[in-house]
Structures are given as structure tokens and as C-alpha cells.
Amino acid sequence: QVQLVESGGGLVQAGGSLRLSCAASGGTVGSYRMGWLRQAPGKGHEFVADISRILGNTRYADSVKGRFTISRDNAKNTLYLQMNSLKPEDTAVYYCAASATGGGPYDYWGQGTQVTVSA
């Protein structure tokens, strides 16, 4: 059973930066497709970025491309999301998730961390 714990959320002004972390236990981040998703108030989960297992290929939602960077540190067994040039519309609860398959649904989810961007 993989457990994921996010941290690093908070309140930031528009144009600012935050780095989210997701510490994994019970499994290694390099063995799963790892992703970041977010949920704004009153909306469903939205894909933000993911990184493939083993090769580490990355994908991004168009809305964050060029501003966010997903990465992982296998030695620390941690997933990261560096968020730059933040906008008020990035306000959401951010979740990290892990999938044992390349393109299937996520099997494990963290509890989420709140990111609030003020105008």
C-alpha cells in the first residue's frame, strides 16, 4: 500500500512561486506513474502534470505549461511540483497520485495541500 503525503502549499501573491512536495512510502516514486492533480472549489479534479515511471517522461496541462515543472527524487522517494508565475486561477487543493499502470487511473492519492493565489 503506497502512502502519499503532500506539503508546501500556502498563500502566495500572483506572480509568486511555490514548490509542492509529495513524500511516498510503501513504494518507490520511480516505479509508478506519478501525477499532480488539483481541485478548485465547486469543480472536479483537473490534471496538472505527470511523470512516467522509469524513463521520467513528463506531460503538462496546457494551462500550466511553461510555468510548472514536475520532478522526482528517487533517493528521497519524493515527487515535486515547482510552480512559478502563479495566477489566481491556480487556486485549488493540489493532490499527488500514483498509478501502477502507464495510462490507467490513479491507484493511490494523497490528502491534498491547499494553494491560494491572491490577485
C-alpha positions, 0 to 999 in steps of 0.5 A: 500500500503506497502512502502519499503525503503532500506539503508546501502549499500556502498563500502566495501573491500572483506572480509568486512561486511555490514548490509542492512536495509529495513524500511516498512510502510503501513504494518507490516514486520511480516505479509508478506513474506519478501525477499532480492533480488539483481541485478548485472549489465547486469543480472536479479534479483537473490534471496538472502534470505527470511523470512516467515511471522509469524513463521520467517522461513528463506531460503538462496541462496546457494551462500550466505549461511553461510555468510548472515543472514536475520532478522526482527524487528517487533517493528521497522517494519524493515527487515535486511540483515547482510552480512559478508565475502563479495566477489566481486561477491556480487556486485549488487543493493540489493532490499527488497520485500514483498509478501502477499502470502507464495510462490507467487511473490513479491507484493511490492519492494523497490528502491534498495541500491547499494553494491560494493565489491572491490577485 
